[in-house]
Amino acid sequence: MGSEPPVRAGAVLDIDLGAIAENWRSLAALAAPAECAAVVKADAYGLGMEPVSKALAQAGCRIFFVASLDEGIALRRLHPQPIEIAVFNGPLPGTAREFPAFGLSPVLNDPGQFEDWALVASSKGALPALFHLDTGMARLGFSLREFDAFIARGLSNSMPWRGFISHLACADDPGHPQNDEQKQRFTAARARFPACTASLAASCGIFLGRDYHFDLVRPGAALYGVNPQSGNSNPMRPVARLKARIVQVREVDRGARVGYGAAHLMARPGRLAIAAVGYGDGWPRSMSPRGCARIGGKRVPVIGRISMDLSTFDVSAVDPSLARPGAFIDLLDEEYGVDRAAADAGTIGYEILTALGRRYHRIYRGFEG
Ligand SMILES: *Cc1c(COP(=O)(O)O)cnc(C)c1O
């Protein structure tokens, strides 16, 4: 985890754990008195579950969410109790017994998962479950009808449970009427279980206001620097920086065709830098016509198609002493972060982060674990 990349590193992903911890603290302060969990699914959104979860635990986070049982087991191996770990996808058929074995709380998403869980809920080490109520997204969760039947049968008293969650479908759009509809359904459900922990908001939901906070908020993306308030300036600190080394610099003539498919035609003579990053690293191919990078702060456009291991940039306007083999070209930095890269690639910051590849040389800074 040294802070200088070795000379052989073709591309370097630099992750600021101090910024992640600071983002968690600022979200926790915004949500207080609600508690603030951290979502570390998908390898902490591509940034590394181990270093990220350790930094968050040290910052004071006590509740972690992952998507799958495998992720829960991996996280539990890194953190002995008393950190709570809840698994969004709940028990797949045949897996309920593994939750007590690893000290994991399942999120129960439908009556089938509930039935599976009921068989192991009283076993040694079984932690109280969370219930997921679908308030209008039609992804995971008990439907309101199933939830009513569940209550009518008194099942909720038959085992210990920790609380219930729901998930907002449109929280990235503060003006969307579905936010308020989902909140109202959630509030009505919550009124029946005032003693249980209730959790509705993920990153964007936290910014919809106090009445979305309930008892527990569950940010993921905002911890990692994605803007939770699209359209406004980003209140979160940037976390991921990415740079790739230039492998070759070449002069090309007017009329030269560049890259696969001869997709770019040089309208004038120029100088190109070929950098060691491509879609094999998770740098999206869809970045090809719009993306850019920076050298010494100067913007350099992507030229032609991004290939598996290489991307080509027009560096005609850059001082040749900066654009030379072995020099770095900045792909993600303070000015051009995950949200801007996502916009240029036609996706969202979440996908840019979770696609970040295994091939990067990774530097973790800002935290001594
Ligand atoms: C992924 C996820 C979150 C975290 O969402 P962000 O938008 O990344 O903050 C919270 N709750 C559920 C149910 C999720 O699936």
The ligand as an SDF file (V2000), in Angstrom:
LIG
                    3D

 15 15  0  0  0  0  0  0  0  0999 V2000
  -27.2740   -0.2840   -3.0820 C   0  0  0  0  0  0  0  0  0  0  0  0
  -28.3450    0.0110   -2.0820 C   0  0  0  0  0  0  0  0  0  0  0  0
  -28.2090    1.0940   -1.2060 C   0  0  0  0  0  0  0  0  0  0  0  0
  -27.1150    2.1350   -1.3500 C   0  0  0  0  0  0  0  0  0  0  0  0
  -27.4890    2.9780   -2.4220 O   0  0  0  0  0  0  0  0  0  0  0  0
  -26.6380    4.2730   -2.8550 P   0  0  0  0  0  0  0  0  0  0  0  0
  -27.5030    4.9260   -3.8490 O   0  0  0  0  0  0  0  0  0  0  0  0
  -25.3610    3.7570   -3.4250 O   0  0  0  0  0  0  0  0  0  0  0  0
  -26.4230    5.0820   -1.6320 O   0  0  0  0  0  0  0  0  0  0  0  0
  -29.1460    1.2380   -0.1970 C   0  0  0  0  0  0  0  0  0  0  0  0
  -30.1980    0.3840   -0.0930 N   0  0  0  0  0  0  0  0  0  0  0  0
  -30.3830   -0.6460   -0.9500 C   0  0  0  0  0  0  0  0  0  0  0  0
  -31.5550   -1.5360   -0.7820 C   0  0  0  0  0  0  0  0  0  0  0  0
  -29.4650   -0.8540   -1.9800 C   0  0  0  0  0  0  0  0  0  0  0  0
  -29.6430   -1.8680   -2.8490 O   0  0  0  0  0  0  0  0  0  0  0  0
  1  2  1  0
  2  3  1  0
  2 14  2  0
  3  4  1  0
  3 10  2  0
  4  5  1  0
  5  6  1  0
  6  7  2  0
  6  8  1  0
  6  9  1  0
 10 11  1  0
 11 12  2  0
 12 13  1  0
 12 14  1  0
 14 15  1  0
M  END
$$$$
